Amino acid sequence: MGTTVEERAEAYKDKPRSVSQVKQYDQCPYAYYLARIAREPELQAAWLAQGVAVHSAAEEFEKSGRTMPLEDVQAVFGSVYTRMANEGLEKEPAEEDWQASGPYTGFVDLERRWHLGLEQCEKYVRWYKEHPDEQIWKSPSGEAAIEKRFDIEVAGVKVIGFIDQVINHPKHGPLVRDIKTGVIPKVDDTFQLDVYALAMKRLHDLDCKAGDYWSGKSGKPSRVRKLDIHTSGVEDIFKAMDDGVKAGRYTPKPDSEKCGRCPVQRSCKYAA
């Protein structure tokens, strides 16, 4: 027997928070409620499968010490992408009801992102082959910072997550890097990187004063963002989100652009 909405709402008051939770709550608290607490059916999207599959392929490439042949890296992508696409089709067999990406809908987008993902894997391998000086940071015990899990407390709030990479950058020193297969956050949006830098400071006393995003679209890292965990405001952001969930504040924020990409839009009476 499953839990009730009321029971889940109560349980969520004490759950660990994450970057993705904060971003979803900030974008629309009501969407957060529908997706995580009410557990309304979510629209399927090919870009989700692409993102997870490229991350998986990059992780395996890094774990191999960057020796894995490109065709094997792409095979990892293909395996994960196929599995996720099939799981999505089981939940929503009608491809025309999947979320569209611009003019690309349903099966068209599923097929398109298969090829995009393979191309992004090739770009990823090529970038690091051409930039061997950008090495993965390792702890004194030899642990490589690849998909680095963290579990820390921030302003009394338990925060969990995974850091894609920490790079020993030849110019910027230890640098936190997140892999993005889609849109890169704006230059002034450093929240995710700030959280990662704070986590590395807590876990390894490592000062990461810079961060960037490796872009699957461009095939190279974004412009480097300067980070300062002492002035980032991360503590206030997590505290505000945590307080909101504990108080049951799920105020809708209808916006035509955001609602158009919201996975629970079909269940939302406020959708713009």
Contacts in CASP RR format, 6 or more apart in sequence:
PFRMAT RR
TARGET T0000
AUTHOR 0000-0000-0000
METHOD contacts of the structure
MODEL  1
MGTTVEERAEAYKDKPRSVSQVKQYDQCPYAYYLARIAREPELQAAWLAQ
GVAVHSAAEEFEKSGRTMPLEDVQAVFGSVYTRMANEGLEKEPAEEDWQA
SGPYTGFVDLERRWHLGLEQCEKYVRWYKEHPDEQIWKSPSGEAAIEKRF
DIEVAGVKVIGFIDQVINHPKHGPLVRDIKTGVIPKVDDTFQLDVYALAM
KRLHDLDCKAGDYWSGKSGKPSRVRKLDIHTSGVEDIFKAMDDGVKAGRY
TPKPDSEKCGRCPVQRSCKYAA
3 11 0 8 1.000
5 37 0 8 1.000
5 38 0 8 1.000
5 39 0 8 1.000
8 36 0 8 1.000
8 37 0 8 1.000
8 39 0 8 1.000
9 37 0 8 1.000
9 248 0 8 1.000
12 36 0 8 1.000
12 37 0 8 1.000
12 245 0 8 1.000
13 245 0 8 1.000
13 246 0 8 1.000
16 151 0 8 1.000
16 158 0 8 1.000
16 159 0 8 1.000
16 160 0 8 1.000
17 157 0 8 1.000
17 158 0 8 1.000
17 159 0 8 1.000
17 160 0 8 1.000
17 238 0 8 1.000
17 241 0 8 1.000
17 242 0 8 1.000
18 159 0 8 1.000
18 160 0 8 1.000
18 161 0 8 1.000
19 161 0 8 1.000
19 191 0 8 1.000
19 192 0 8 1.000
19 195 0 8 1.000
21 32 0 8 1.000
21 36 0 8 1.000
21 241 0 8 1.000
22 191 0 8 1.000
22 237 0 8 1.000
22 238 0 8 1.000
22 241 0 8 1.000
23 191 0 8 1.000
23 192 0 8 1.000
24 31 0 8 1.000
24 32 0 8 1.000
24 35 0 8 1.000
24 36 0 8 1.000
25 32 0 8 1.000
25 241 0 8 1.000
25 244 0 8 1.000
25 245 0 8 1.000
26 237 0 8 1.000
26 241 0 8 1.000
27 253 0 8 1.000
27 258 0 8 1.000
28 252 0 8 1.000
28 253 0 8 1.000
28 254 0 8 1.000
28 255 0 8 1.000
28 258 0 8 1.000
28 262 0 8 1.000
29 244 0 8 1.000
29 249 0 8 1.000
29 250 0 8 1.000
29 251 0 8 1.000
29 252 0 8 1.000
29 253 0 8 1.000
30 250 0 8 1.000
30 251 0 8 1.000
30 252 0 8 1.000
30 253 0 8 1.000
30 268 0 8 1.000
30 270 0 8 1.000
31 252 0 8 1.000
31 262 0 8 1.000
31 264 0 8 1.000
31 268 0 8 1.000
32 245 0 8 1.000
32 250 0 8 1.000
33 250 0 8 1.000
34 40 0 8 1.000
34 264 0 8 1.000
34 267 0 8 1.000
34 268 0 8 1.000
35 42 0 8 1.000
35 263 0 8 1.000
35 264 0 8 1.000
38 267 0 8 1.000
40 264 0 8 1.000
40 266 0 8 1.000
40 267 0 8 1.000
41 91 0 8 1.000
41 264 0 8 1.000
41 266 0 8 1.000
41 267 0 8 1.000
42 263 0 8 1.000
42 264 0 8 1.000
43 92 0 8 1.000
43 97 0 8 1.000
43 98 0 8 1.000
43 99 0 8 1.000
43 263 0 8 1.000
43 264 0 8 1.000
43 265 0 8 1.000
43 266 0 8 1.000
44 88 0 8 1.000
44 89 0 8 1.000
44 91 0 8 1.000
44 92 0 8 1.000
44 97 0 8 1.000
44 98 0 8 1.000
44 99 0 8 1.000
45 98 0 8 1.000
45 99 0 8 1.000
45 101 0 8 1.000
45 263 0 8 1.000
46 85 0 8 1.000
46 98 0 8 1.000
46 101 0 8 1.000
46 106 0 8 1.000
46 109 0 8 1.000
46 110 0 8 1.000
46 112 0 8 1.000
46 113 0 8 1.000
47 99 0 8 1.000
47 101 0 8 1.000
47 109 0 8 1.000
47 113 0 8 1.000
47 181 0 8 1.000
47 182 0 8 1.000
48 84 0 8 1.000
49 80 0 8 1.000
49 81 0 8 1.000
49 84 0 8 1.000
49 85 0 8 1.000
49 88 0 8 1.000
49 110 0 8 1.000
49 113 0 8 1.000
50 81 0 8 1.000
50 113 0 8 1.000
50 114 0 8 1.000
50 116 0 8 1.000
50 117 0 8 1.000
50 120 0 8 1.000
50 181 0 8 1.000
51 181 0 8 1.000
51 182 0 8 1.000
52 80 0 8 1.000
52 84 0 8 1.000
53 76 0 8 1.000
53 77 0 8 1.000
53 78 0 8 1.000
53 80 0 8 1.000
53 81 0 8 1.000
53 84 0 8 1.000
53 117 0 8 1.000
54 77 0 8 1.000
54 117 0 8 1.000
54 120 0 8 1.000
54 121 0 8 1.000
54 124 0 8 1.000
54 179 0 8 1.000
54 181 0 8 1.000
54 216 0 8 1.000
55 164 0 8 1.000
55 179 0 8 1.000
55 181 0 8 1.000
56 76 0 8 1.000
56 77 0 8 1.000
56 80 0 8 1.000
57 73 0 8 1.000
57 74 0 8 1.000
57 76 0 8 1.000
57 77 0 8 1.000
57 78 0 8 1.000
57 80 0 8 1.000
57 121 0 8 1.000
57 124 0 8 1.000
58 73 0 8 1.000
58 121 0 8 1.000
58 124 0 8 1.000
58 164 0 8 1.000
58 179 0 8 1.000
59 146 0 8 1.000
59 147 0 8 1.000
60 68 0 8 1.000
60 72 0 8 1.000
60 73 0 8 1.000
60 76 0 8 1.000
61 68 0 8 1.000
61 73 0 8 1.000
61 124 0 8 1.000
61 125 0 8 1.000
61 128 0 8 1.000
62 136 0 8 1.000
62 144 0 8 1.000
62 146 0 8 1.000
62 165 0 8 1.000
63 144 0 8 1.000
63 146 0 8 1.000
66 125 0 8 1.000
66 128 0 8 1.000
66 129 0 8 1.000
70 121 0 8 1.000
70 122 0 8 1.000
70 125 0 8 1.000
73 121 0 8 1.000
73 124 0 8 1.000
73 125 0 8 1.000
74 118 0 8 1.000
74 121 0 8 1.000
74 122 0 8 1.000
77 117 0 8 1.000
77 118 0 8 1.000
77 121 0 8 1.000
78 114 0 8 1.000
78 118 0 8 1.000
81 113 0 8 1.000
81 114 0 8 1.000
81 117 0 8 1.000
85 110 0 8 1.000
89 95 0 8 1.000
92 98 0 8 1.000
95 105 0 8 1.000
95 106 0 8 1.000
95 107 0 8 1.000
95 110 0 8 1.000
96 105 0 8 1.000
96 106 0 8 1.000
98 105 0 8 1.000
98 106 0 8 1.000
98 109 0 8 1.000
98 110 0 8 1.000
99 261 0 8 1.000
99 263 0 8 1.000
100 106 0 8 1.000
100 109 0 8 1.000
101 109 0 8 1.000
101 112 0 8 1.000
101 113 0 8 1.000
104 112 0 8 1.000
116 181 0 8 1.000
117 181 0 8 1.000
120 181 0 8 1.000
120 216 0 8 1.000
120 217 0 8 1.000
120 219 0 8 1.000
123 216 0 8 1.000
123 219 0 8 1.000
123 220 0 8 1.000
124 179 0 8 1.000
124 214 0 8 1.000
124 216 0 8 1.000
124 219 0 8 1.000
126 219 0 8 1.000
127 214 0 8 1.000
127 219 0 8 1.000
127 220 0 8 1.000
127 221 0 8 1.000
128 134 0 8 1.000
133 170 0 8 1.000
134 167 0 8 1.000
134 168 0 8 1.000
134 169 0 8 1.000
134 170 0 8 1.000
135 167 0 8 1.000
135 168 0 8 1.000
136 144 0 8 1.000
136 145 0 8 1.000
136 146 0 8 1.000
136 165 0 8 1.000
136 166 0 8 1.000
136 167 0 8 1.000
136 168 0 8 1.000
137 144 0 8 1.000
137 145 0 8 1.000
137 166 0 8 1.000
137 167 0 8 1.000
137 168 0 8 1.000
137 174 0 8 1.000
137 206 0 8 1.000
138 144 0 8 1.000
138 145 0 8 1.000
139 145 0 8 1.000
139 204 0 8 1.000
145 163 0 8 1.000
145 165 0 8 1.000
145 166 0 8 1.000
145 200 0 8 1.000
146 164 0 8 1.000
146 165 0 8 1.000
147 162 0 8 1.000
147 163 0 8 1.000
147 164 0 8 1.000
148 162 0 8 1.000
148 163 0 8 1.000
148 166 0 8 1.000
148 199 0 8 1.000
148 200 0 8 1.000
148 203 0 8 1.000
149 160 0 8 1.000
149 161 0 8 1.000
149 162 0 8 1.000
150 159 0 8 1.000
150 160 0 8 1.000
150 161 0 8 1.000
150 162 0 8 1.000
150 163 0 8 1.000
150 199 0 8 1.000
150 200 0 8 1.000
150 202 0 8 1.000
150 203 0 8 1.000
151 158 0 8 1.000
151 159 0 8 1.000
151 160 0 8 1.000
151 161 0 8 1.000
152 158 0 8 1.000
152 159 0 8 1.000
152 160 0 8 1.000
152 198 0 8 1.000
152 199 0 8 1.000
152 202 0 8 1.000
152 203 0 8 1.000
153 159 0 8 1.000
154 195 0 8 1.000
154 198 0 8 1.000
154 234 0 8 1.000
154 235 0 8 1.000
154 238 0 8 1.000
154 239 0 8 1.000
155 235 0 8 1.000
155 236 0 8 1.000
155 238 0 8 1.000
155 239 0 8 1.000
156 239 0 8 1.000
157 238 0 8 1.000
157 239 0 8 1.000
157 242 0 8 1.000
159 195 0 8 1.000
159 199 0 8 1.000
159 238 0 8 1.000
161 199 0 8 1.000
163 176 0 8 1.000
163 178 0 8 1.000
163 196 0 8 1.000
163 199 0 8 1.000
163 200 0 8 1.000
164 177 0 8 1.000
164 178 0 8 1.000
164 179 0 8 1.000
164 214 0 8 1.000
165 176 0 8 1.000
165 177 0 8 1.000
165 178 0 8 1.000
165 179 0 8 1.000
165 214 0 8 1.000
166 174 0 8 1.000
166 175 0 8 1.000
166 176 0 8 1.000
166 177 0 8 1.000
166 196 0 8 1.000
166 200 0 8 1.000
166 206 0 8 1.000
166 208 0 8 1.000
167 174 0 8 1.000
167 175 0 8 1.000
167 176 0 8 1.000
167 177 0 8 1.000
168 174 0 8 1.000
168 175 0 8 1.000
169 175 0 8 1.000
169 210 0 8 1.000
172 209 0 8 1.000
172 210 0 8 1.000
172 211 0 8 1.000
172 224 0 8 1.000
173 209 0 8 1.000
173 210 0 8 1.000
174 200 0 8 1.000
174 206 0 8 1.000
174 207 0 8 1.000
174 208 0 8 1.000
174 209 0 8 1.000
175 208 0 8 1.000
175 210 0 8 1.000
175 211 0 8 1.000
175 212 0 8 1.000
175 224 0 8 1.000
176 193 0 8 1.000
176 196 0 8 1.000
176 197 0 8 1.000
176 200 0 8 1.000
176 208 0 8 1.000
176 210 0 8 1.000
176 211 0 8 1.000
176 227 0 8 1.000
177 211 0 8 1.000
177 212 0 8 1.000
177 213 0 8 1.000
177 214 0 8 1.000
177 221 0 8 1.000
178 192 0 8 1.000
178 193 0 8 1.000
178 196 0 8 1.000
178 212 0 8 1.000
178 213 0 8 1.000
178 214 0 8 1.000
179 213 0 8 1.000
179 214 0 8 1.000
179 216 0 8 1.000
180 213 0 8 1.000
180 214 0 8 1.000
180 215 0 8 1.000
180 216 0 8 1.000
180 222 0 8 1.000
181 216 0 8 1.000
181 217 0 8 1.000
182 215 0 8 1.000
182 216 0 8 1.000
182 217 0 8 1.000
184 213 0 8 1.000
184 215 0 8 1.000
184 217 0 8 1.000
184 222 0 8 1.000
185 192 0 8 1.000
185 213 0 8 1.000
187 223 0 8 1.000
187 225 0 8 1.000
190 211 0 8 1.000
190 225 0 8 1.000
190 227 0 8 1.000
190 232 0 8 1.000
191 232 0 8 1.000
191 234 0 8 1.000
191 237 0 8 1.000
193 211 0 8 1.000
193 212 0 8 1.000
193 225 0 8 1.000
193 227 0 8 1.000
194 227 0 8 1.000
194 229 0 8 1.000
194 232 0 8 1.000
194 233 0 8 1.000
194 234 0 8 1.000
195 234 0 8 1.000
196 208 0 8 1.000
196 211 0 8 1.000
197 208 0 8 1.000
197 209 0 8 1.000
197 211 0 8 1.000
197 227 0 8 1.000
197 229 0 8 1.000
197 232 0 8 1.000
198 229 0 8 1.000
198 232 0 8 1.000
198 234 0 8 1.000
200 206 0 8 1.000
200 208 0 8 1.000
201 207 0 8 1.000
201 208 0 8 1.000
201 229 0 8 1.000
208 227 0 8 1.000
209 226 0 8 1.000
209 227 0 8 1.000
209 228 0 8 1.000
210 224 0 8 1.000
210 225 0 8 1.000
210 226 0 8 1.000
210 227 0 8 1.000
211 224 0 8 1.000
211 225 0 8 1.000
211 227 0 8 1.000
212 221 0 8 1.000
212 222 0 8 1.000
212 223 0 8 1.000
212 224 0 8 1.000
212 225 0 8 1.000
213 221 0 8 1.000
213 222 0 8 1.000
214 220 0 8 1.000
214 221 0 8 1.000
214 222 0 8 1.000
215 221 0 8 1.000
215 222 0 8 1.000
252 268 0 8 1.000
252 270 0 8 1.000
254 270 0 8 1.000
254 271 0 8 1.000
254 272 0 8 1.000
255 272 0 8 1.000
256 272 0 8 1.000
259 265 0 8 1.000
259 268 0 8 1.000
259 271 0 8 1.000
259 272 0 8 1.000
260 271 0 8 1.000
260 272 0 8 1.000
262 268 0 8 1.000
262 271 0 8 1.000
265 271 0 8 1.000
END
